[in-house]
Amino acid sequence: MNKNLKKSLYVGIAALSLLTLSNLNVNAKGKATAAHHQTKQVQKHVQKTTNNKVTAEYSPLKVSTDNAYVKSTGIVTMFNKPGKLGNAKVVASKTTMKKLAKSNSPKNIFYVYEMAKTNNGLYYAKVVTLGGKYRGWIYAGKTDFANDLTKIDKNTGITATSPLRYAKMPKDKTGYHVTSSLWTTPNYSRINSKVLDFNKKEYTKDTFKIESAVANTQGWIYYYVVDEQHPKINGWAFHGSVKGKHVNAKKKAPAKKAPVKKESKKNDKQKKDQTKVDNNDDITDGKTPTVSNNQPKQTNGYTLKFVNQATAQVVSQQTVGVNDLTNTTNPYPAANTSTVAKYLPKGYGFYQYGNAVASSGGVSNGGQAVIYVAKNPSINSVKLNLRIFDNTGAANPVNMNSNGTNSILNAQQELVDMNIMQGSVVTTAQIQKILADNGLTVVPGNNGSANFAYTDAGLVQGSNPVINVYYR
């Protein structure tokens, strides 16, 4: 059995009306298989292309993979490049886009992974369907959406959506057998959904508990299951392959039947016409959950549940205010490593090998995020890459003299001396302070000097992290 399983997914209950389903990922350190397709890695610096009088600047999205999904509106054609650049070829006609807009297949949801802005102020999104059939550029309005896809203008080619919504949990949550493979996320629900590398023989006789339930756009239900004998075996399974109920539960004596009153034929017909509800896998309809459908009542605050990845045990749990999960880079409430870092239990860092924060939907009262943590060692070294943007938008290394080089070395050592734990978060404010301490907020450029612009500092992964610092 793979003892290095990466586990970083749990979906809680959030409002159906919310458009995004965030941080949904279970990861395996062992090799995962059956990836649908790969998307091109987008560089963090701005690239520029020209075509006659029209230019476009390209940049990556800043939203997480879990929040980067949109649906076709059916009113715009897809091209192989931003349409205004000229000589653009049609990838999907307006007729095709209308069909995709009406489709409820999860394969026809788009993943957004790049943004382009033309010099006349138009924005385009580079997308690929989760099924991998269509890939290209779609007009997205006149508003920058790099940080939030809900800012995409109306009456454009795409609108923000979620590939999943949560479903009703079964009454019995333990004692099940799983007959299928386990997935990192439900199939066609994420761009990187994969089959986990578990041998089914390892768990064929084990029982599982169900910790979450979601439904895709077609209404197919998936359960997040955890092996009750070997908790490191966990993942998502189609509900049809999760068999049995409480195999060890004691059978209750049947209740005595009360006398049944005869009803009129009219009432009898009304009963027959009523829709039957399957309590084991019925889907919620977005209304406030009630006691009758076994959903928890909504409470004030947002719950952060910290789970030790190695043991699957809860380290700590606390409820915080929704507005406490904001910062300078997240003006709207969000559950991610940046906003949750200040609540990490002492002696723990974020789990490094995958998305550590798993939550369902946007941050709202009554919601919950599961944060996978680990007792990680401190870093051994850190490298600061100082880069300066030139007139073309390319980020080139800063040319430093010997004094400048020594300043960089001192800044790197200052970071090491902070005893930064692997899996913790280094903030922009911390980097700015270290740069100021070592006289690096301004650096020499080709035409004078350049000022600090931003850094990609964030989650610290590995023992020798590299942090890029950009100047303009």
GIUR-V607585 format. One record per backbone hydrogen bond with DSSP energy under -1.0 kcal/mol. CO is the residue of the C=O (numbers start at 0). NH is the residue of the N-H. Records with the same first field share a line. If there is no record, write none. Layout:
# GIUR-V607585
CO->NH  NH
This chain:
# GIUR-V607585
14->17
21->358
32->194
46->57
48->55
50->53
53->50
54->118
55->48
56->116
57->46
58->114
63->66
67->111
68->160
69->109
70->158
77->90  91
78->136
81->84
82->85
88->79
91->77
92->96
93->97
94->98
95->99
96->100
97->101
98->102
104->107
105->108
106->130
108->129
109->69
110->127
113->125
114->58
115->123
116->56
117->120
121->117
122->139
123->115
124->137
125->112
126->135
127->110
128->131
133->128
135->126
136->78
137->124
138->156
139->152
140->122
145->61
147->150
148->151
156->72
158->70
164->214
172->209
173->245
175->207
176->242
181->195
182->235
185->188
189->192
193->183
194->32
195->197
198->201
206->227
207->175
208->225
211->223
212->166
213->221
214->164
215->218
219->215
220->238
221->213
222->236
223->210
224->234
225->208
229->232
232->226
234->224
235->182
236->222
237->240
238->241
240->178
242->176
245->248
263->267
264->268
265->269
266->270
267->271
268->272
277->281
281->167
289->292  294
290->293
300->365
301->319
302->368
303->317
304->370
305->314  315
306->372
307->311
312->307
315->305
317->303
319->301
320->323
321->324
324->333
329->326
335->339
336->340
339->342
340->343
344->347
348->373
351->353
355->371
357->369
363->366
366->302
368->304
369->357
370->306
371->350
372->308
373->348  375
376->421
382->466
384->468
385->397
386->470
387->395
389->392
393->389
395->387
400->404
401->405
402->406
403->407
404->408
405->409
406->410
407->411
408->412
409->413
410->414
411->415
412->416
415->418
419->378
420->423
422->349
423->459
426->430
427->431
428->432
429->433
430->434
431->435
432->436
433->437
434->439
435->438
440->451
442->449
447->444
449->442
450->471
453->469
457->425
459->422
462->379  380
464->382
466->384
467->455
468->386
469->452  453
470->388
